[in-house]
Structure formats: structure tokens, C-alpha cells
Amino acid sequence: MSLSGKSDPMASINLYRRLFGRGMILIAMAMAWAYGFGLGNRVEAAALSSQVQEILRNRIEPAGTPPKILCRGEQICGSAALPLFYERRLFRPAWITDDGPLSQADSLVQSVQEAHREGLRPEGYHLSDIKSLLAEVREATIQKEPLSPEKLADLDLLLTDVFLIYSSHLLRGRVNPETIQAEWYAESRKANLDRILQIALDARQIENVLQSLLPRDPGYARLRQALLDYRSIVQRGGWPEVPGGPKMRLGDFGERIRILRHRLAVSGDLDPAQERDGLLFNVALERGVKKFQQRHGLQIDGVVGPATLAALNFSADKRVRQIEANLERWRWLPQEFGPRYILVNIANFGLEVMENGRTVMTMRAIVGKSFQRTPVFSAEMTYLVFCPYWNVPDSIVKEEMLPLIHKDPGYLAQNQLKLFQGWGSQQKEIDPKTVDWSGVNAENFPYHLRQEPGPMNPLGRVKLMFPNKFNVYLHDSPARVLFWKPEREFSHGCIRIHKAQELAEYVLRGEPGWTPESVREAAEKSLDQIVRLPEPIPVHMLYWTAWVDADGVVHFRKDIYGRDKPLEEALGGQSPTS
């Protein structure tokens, strides 16, 4: 060895010649070459890898539960999957070999840099630290300087942590919905992320494995493309604010009309060629307004009134954040909904029946009031009831009906409501006339009410049941006029649908004895009848304020329950969580 610490091949050959004689010269030359040009460096590198392995072990083993692992002087997120991942590897580094960082490290960095495509923030995933460490390590390798095992351990931990956190966000969302939205109970997707990471490393498919964790429904991909399109609108300056004033309609003339034209052209609701028509509100502009109203769930009348004006002046930047929030909601949902399912979008006041990715039935819906919100969850529809009784919930009896009964004891008879005491075999009907209502209040109310089947029953002719802990279901309604209101928050949490009988025909199709005619007969008998479905149908109660339909049309809805803002604020934070 020379004083510089580097191997001197000729000195080694002379040493071996003196020690072993001429008969060993060929073996000595081979050993000298191996030591000087190959094996020696590999031994040094292997020793370095072992040092990194020992550092990883010393940091991870005492980390505790939940793990507290330091990296570059700061605690990293350290999900529960991180220690498990390294324990299964006996703490061997995952991203570093004898030759330095693997190319998979660059693949991970590239994938995370594209996180903005999913509505996530790339800067929230240790990227600056990882890039800095990678640059240091590679520069030291080029300069043939010794590599720091501490920095290599830092790099390995950060890369592992980023993969586990980012993959968790793609799989289950960045935000836990229940921490910001008490009515959200959808079951998120699950997977062993430590095993997924090992598979990705073994197959050298970091990017593809991460992409495989995204929701598979085409609706997610369409909304992701809409995010890019609306970001592009923002980068070009967005759209102008339309000044306030009187309603604008066909035949009107003025400067506000010109601004309205430009606004609709920017968002694609008006052909840019029509923008040149200037100050006149003509038929082409009316069509553009109607298209905009249809996309935003407004009354489609072609008139720019207060509601349409407010939607027009919702900035492009706010629409971007709204799309990001709804991409996150997609990640809270199951990977697949199944070949056939019923989807209720609460914010859209609508129901769709889906088969193999196609919408086969749609109908209007009425959802819970702002103070009696319809929850988000999934369940299976297993039966329906024709001409159902309505067992009035206690909250409705005490808060809404009892004051009316105090005012008029005949209220119960007028509304075909029966009074009962006890339940099951102990249940006994009570004559309301025998009750001293002056002494009955919400605290001591000992009864329950049931409304008989018939035209006054708020459940209508059919209710469709998917048992759940919220006692929420789909049902008919005699209040038909409410279905034609643009915003339909009128229920106590259940979903009223305006084509309940048609949906009953659909779910019973193929079941012997249940034709459209027999369904209509059962609905008209005023006789309570339970019918089991031939097979369960998944029902998904969702809340989307932005989505893209199969024709590529981007839709936005008013955030009726105020759920967007807290989600947008949570997504805006930079600290990654696992």
C-alpha cells in the first residue's frame, strides 16, 4: 500500500515474489490485481454498507411505539410500517448498494415531484433533504471521497419514509376524513405498504407501483385531467369578475354582456368565436349561459340572476382547490365500487344506478338539512318495503310534533298517526284522547308514534333498505313539488327519491313474480309488505362538489354542508402525515 492509502499493484507483486518464490508468481499477480482494482474496493464498500445497516438498527430498534426516529437531527414521520419494513430486511439499507444509491431513488423523487398532479404538495415529502443528500453522495463518489455512513443512513430512512407516506396518501388520502368531517364514514382502502415497498424495489417499478395505488375508477382520472386544465386557466390569468347589477337575459345590451362573454369563453361554456359578438345578449350567449348553469346545478333558464352570477364569480383559483379537495375524497373511497351499484351524490341532490361503468338510471333526490346532514358511508341494499309504516324518530316527535300536539290534540288523528306504549309483544296502542298532554313534555314522553301507510305517509309508497347504524335509507315522498327545487335540503337525513317505484322495479328485475305491473300493484295496496332482493346491491352515499362525467364535462356544485373549506385547509398544510 502507498502512503496515500491507495493500492500499489507492483509493490504487491514484489512482496509476493519475495515471500513465495517464482512458483507462485501467477497466483500473486492475480491476487494483486484483485486487491488493487476490484476486491479491495468491494470489501471497503461492503464494510460501509454494514456500517449503514448498524446505524439503521440503532435508530429503529429503540424507536418505541409509535416510532420516534431521528434523521438529520429531526424526527421523521416514521409510520408503523417503517420499522416493520427494516426488521424484515434485518435492517439492511433498501436504497443503497455497494455502488451507491440505486436508480430507484431517482424514480421515487421523480414520482413525488409529480404529486401536484394528484392535488398533493410535492414539497411536503422531504424532497429538499433527499435531493441534497443525493447530490452530496454522488459528488463524493465522483471525487472518490469516503462516504459518510450517517448520511447514507439518513438518505435510506428518508427515501423509505417518503415512499410509505406518499403511497399511504395515494391509497387512503392525505387527510383522515373523520378528523375534519364528523359525518364521513366511508371505508378507506387498506394494504401492507411495507410489503408493497419491497415489491416495488425488487421489481424496480417504483413509479408503476405507486400509480397502481390510485383509485381505478375512470372518474378519478377524468377529475385529475380537469385539475390540469383549470390550473392552466389560472396560469393564463383566470377569468374576469362579472360586475353586479340587474339580471341579464336575451336581448339585453351593455358592457357587462361583453365581460360575461369573455368569462364564459375562458371556461369553455361559449365558443371563442362567439366572443366577438360584443355587447348584445343573443341566442348563442343564452346557450352558453344555460350550459354553464347545467354544469353548476343551477336553474337552467339562460338568465344571469344572483345565483348564476355568484357561480360565475367563483374564481378559477378556488375551483382548482375545489377539484383538489374532491380528488382527496376519491382516495377515501374503495378501490372499486363493483360492477353494479347505486351512487347518491349528496351535494348534487341526485342518485345514479351504475352498471359496468355506465349510468343506467338517474333521479332527483332530497337530502338532509344543514343541521341534520346526510352522512357519507357505504352499505348493501338487501330488501325493500312497499307501503311502509313510518315509525317516527324520537327527535322528530319531541322537537317538531309535540308542540303541535299541545296546540291541537287532534293533530294525531288528522295526520293518521297512532300512539303506542312499549315495544314488541308488550306494545299497546293508546287513545290520544285519554292522555293529559299538559303534563307530557320532551323529557318524560313515554310513547312512540307510527304513521299508517297512505297518501299522507312521508315515506310514500316504497322504502329501500340498506341496513346501517345511521338508520338512513331511500324512500318515496308525497311532497313531489320539492323535487323541482334547485337546492333540495329538506329531509331529516334520509334520501327521498322521485322515482322510487322505478328503482323498486329495477332492483327486483329478474325475480320471479315481480313484473313492473306487480310492483305497481304492491305500491298501491296500502298494505305493508317486505320483499327481499334477489341479491344485495352496494349503495354509496358520497359528497362530491366537483366531478367530470363520462362525456368529459366538468361539474361543480355548491358546498351545501361547508365541507370543502376545512378539507382544503388541511390539504394546504406542508407537514406529511402517515
Secondary structure by P-SEA (a helix, b strand, c coil): ccccccccaaaaaaaaaacccccaaaaaaaaaaaacccaaaaaaaaaaaaaaaaaaaaaccccccccccccccccccccaaaaaaaaaacccccccccccccaaaaaaaaaaaacccccccccccaaaaaaaaaaaaaaaaaacccccaaaaaaaaaaaaaaaaaaaaaaacccccccccccccccbbbbcaaaaaaaaaaaaccaaaaaaaaccccaaaaaaaaaaaaaaaaaaaccbbbbbbccccccccccaaaaaaaaaaaaacccccccccccccccaaaaaaaaaaaaaacccccccccaaaaaaaaccaaaaaaaaaaaaaaaaaccccccccbbbbcccccbbbbbccccccbbbbbbbbcccbbbbbbbbbbccccccccccccaaaaacccaaaaaaccccccccbbbbbccccccbbbbccccccccccccccccbbbbbccccccccccbbbbccccccccccccccccccccccccccccbbbbcaaaaaaaaaacccccccaaaaaaaaaccbbbbbbccbbbbbbbccccccccccbbbbbbccccaaaaaaaaaaacccccc
